[in-house]
């Protein structure tokens, strides 16, 4: 499905890279690289030659200063309002002089109506200001409903769409994102086994396919016990639950973080900590308290250094991770991730910087699972 075109983006170049027309040149490069890591034809599962060519076409224009300026200039000229056409009244040599209308020309009923309207408005305003404040009595609900803040899952669904589901059985396929929803069908015995829609599956939902119906191009998937449903094979890709999760993280990576971007932070204090990344890959450092809660999460590019101020003083346990394509939806790297946890505690404020060594081969650290690193 091609990206939407707008008046300031007539060819959809900015939309193809997920950018606004005001995006900085560095953001164009970062967005293209993130897009290419997913849709490059050499990438398994998510590779898409058409999407890659479209992204490359947009990058060739937006990454070149003169081409981008010409593209933006043509877009602005296309939406510029036309010059107003002034139509002058013909001059008549014997035209009688015109007189401007006056308030006195209004009929008496109009003046009476205006006066009554103003008097009613003054009376309503005075009654509102002088009325005693209302009292909410027991058993009487207030007029305005109390709206609770969004839960973490609801907030996640707003940003990245409905959460994937997992049907019964051992997954061997998962739902691909597409322009049309993946409909789960079932056979209706009462209607001579006609396929009727049962529900829609969110992208990256994991299913177990049991057979292919070649006549219709549908895959039969297990629902529960002996029940089964059918999904169009065009909406599915081979892969287990782990592959589905990785594809979800890569698809919802979001914009690439900048050096020193604080991804998560809790609490304030007078502590200071310097973090250095000496690895050749981007890194994310997390500081956990004694209960395992993340108090600070910061992103660093290769060979980057950042000093964090205003941290709560105390003892923390650092986690480190390196990889490519940081996923804001999953809180992990979507590709080539390796995570470790330091065995020694860190005291903040710290006199020495916290260093991520090349390939995070730190002597006093243990490998941890990606899911363990992604937990808050």
Long-range contacts (C-beta under 8 A, 24 or more apart in sequence): 1-178, 1-179, 2-54, 7-75, 7-78, 7-79, 8-72, 8-75, 8-76, 8-79, 9-75, 10-74, 10-75, 10-78, 11-58, 11-61, 11-71, 12-58, 13-57, 13-58, 13-61, 13-62, 13-71, 14-58, 14-62, 16-54, 16-55, 16-57, 16-58, 17-55, 17-58, 17-59, 17-62, 18-255, 19-62, 21-72, 21-75, 25-63, 25-65, 27-255, 28-59, 28-62, 28-63, 29-63, 30-255, 30-256, 31-255, 31-256, 32-56, 32-58, 32-59, 32-63, 33-256, 34-253, 34-255, 34-256, 34-325, 37-250, 37-324, 37-325, 37-335, 38-250, 38-251, 38-253, 38-325, 45-237, 45-239, 45-243, 45-247, 46-247, 46-250, 46-251, 156-329, 159-252, 159-329, 160-252, 160-329, 161-202, 161-203, 162-202, 163-202, 164-202, 164-203, 164-204, 164-205, 164-206, 164-244, 164-245, 164-248, 165-201, 165-202, 165-205, 165-206, 166-205, 166-206, 166-207, 166-241, 167-205, 167-206, 167-207, 167-208, 167-221, 167-222, 167-223, 168-208, 168-222, 168-223, 168-224, 168-225, 169-207, 169-208, 169-210, 169-221, 169-222, 170-208, 170-240, 171-206, 171-207, 171-208, 171-239, 171-240, 171-241, 171-244, 172-207, 172-208, 172-209, 172-238, 172-239, 172-240, 173-206, 173-207, 173-208, 173-209, 173-219, 173-221, 173-236, 173-237, 173-238, 173-239, 174-204, 174-205, 174-206, 174-207, 174-236, 174-237, 174-239, 174-241, 174-243, 174-244, 174-247, 175-201, 175-202, 175-203, 175-204, 175-205, 175-207, 175-231, 175-235, 175-236, 175-244, 176-203, 176-204, 176-235, 176-236, 176-237, 177-203, 177-204, 177-251, 178-203, 178-234, 178-235, 182-231, 182-232, 182-235, 182-236, 183-231, 183-232, 184-221, 184-229, 184-230, 184-231, 185-218, 185-229, 185-230, 185-231, 186-228, 186-229, 186-230, 187-230, 195-230, 198-229, 201-231, 203-248, 203-251, 204-244, 204-245, 204-247, 204-248, 204-251, 205-244, 206-240, 206-241, 206-244, 207-231, 207-236, 209-236, 245-330, 246-334, 246-335, 248-329, 248-330, 249-327, 249-329, 249-330, 249-332, 249-334, 250-325, 250-327, 250-334, 250-335, 252-327, 252-328, 252-329, 252-330, 253-325, 253-326, 253-327, 253-328, 253-329, 253-334, 254-327, 254-328, 254-329, 255-328, 256-325, 256-326, 257-299, 257-326, 258-299, 258-301, 259-299, 259-300, 259-301, 259-304, 259-306, 260-298, 260-299, 260-300, 260-304, 260-306, 261-298, 261-299, 262-296, 262-297, 262-298, 262-308, 263-297, 263-298, 263-299, 263-328, 263-331, 264-294, 264-296, 264-297, 264-376, 265-295, 265-296, 265-297, 266-293, 266-294, 266-295, 266-296, 267-295, 267-311, 267-312, 268-310, 268-311, 268-312, 269-310, 269-311, 269-312, 269-313, 269-314, 270-310, 270-313, 270-349, 271-309, 271-310, 271-311, 271-312, 271-313, 271-314, 271-348, 271-349, 272-307, 272-308, 272-309, 272-311, 272-348, 272-349, 272-350, 273-307, 273-308, 273-311, 273-346, 273-348, 273-349, 273-350, 273-353, 273-354, 274-305, 274-306, 274-307, 274-308, 274-350, 274-353, 274-354, 275-300, 275-305, 275-306, 275-307, 275-308, 275-353, 275-354, 275-355, 275-356, 276-300, 276-304, 276-305, 276-353, 276-354, 276-355, 276-356, 277-301, 277-302, 277-303, 277-304, 277-305, 277-356, 278-303, 278-355, 278-356, 278-357, 278-358, 279-322, 279-356, 279-357, 279-358, 279-359, 279-360, 280-358, 281-322, 281-323, 281-324, 281-336, 282-322, 282-323, 282-324, 282-326, 282-333, 283-320, 283-321, 283-322, 283-356, 283-360, 284-320, 284-321, 284-326, 284-333, 285-318, 285-319, 285-320, 285-354, 285-356, 286-318, 286-319, 286-320, 286-321, 286-373, 287-311, 287-316, 287-317, 287-318, 287-319, 287-346, 287-348, 288-316, 288-317, 288-318, 288-319, 289-314, 289-316, 289-317, 290-315, 290-317, 292-317, 292-375, 293-376, 294-376, 297-331, 299-326, 300-356, 305-353, 311-348, 311-349, 312-348, 313-348, 313-349, 314-347, 314-348, 315-345, 315-346, 315-347, 315-348, 316-345, 316-346, 316-347, 316-348, 317-341, 317-342, 317-345, 317-346, 318-342, 318-346, 318-354, 319-368, 319-373, 320-356, 320-360, 320-362, 320-365, 321-360, 321-370, 321-373, 322-356, 322-359, 322-360, 330-374, 331-373, 331-374, 331-376, 332-370, 332-371, 332-373, 332-374, 333-370, 337-370, 337-373, 338-367, 339-367, 339-368, 339-369, 339-370, 339-372, 339-373, 340-365, 340-366, 340-367, 340-368, 341-365, 341-366, 341-368, 341-372
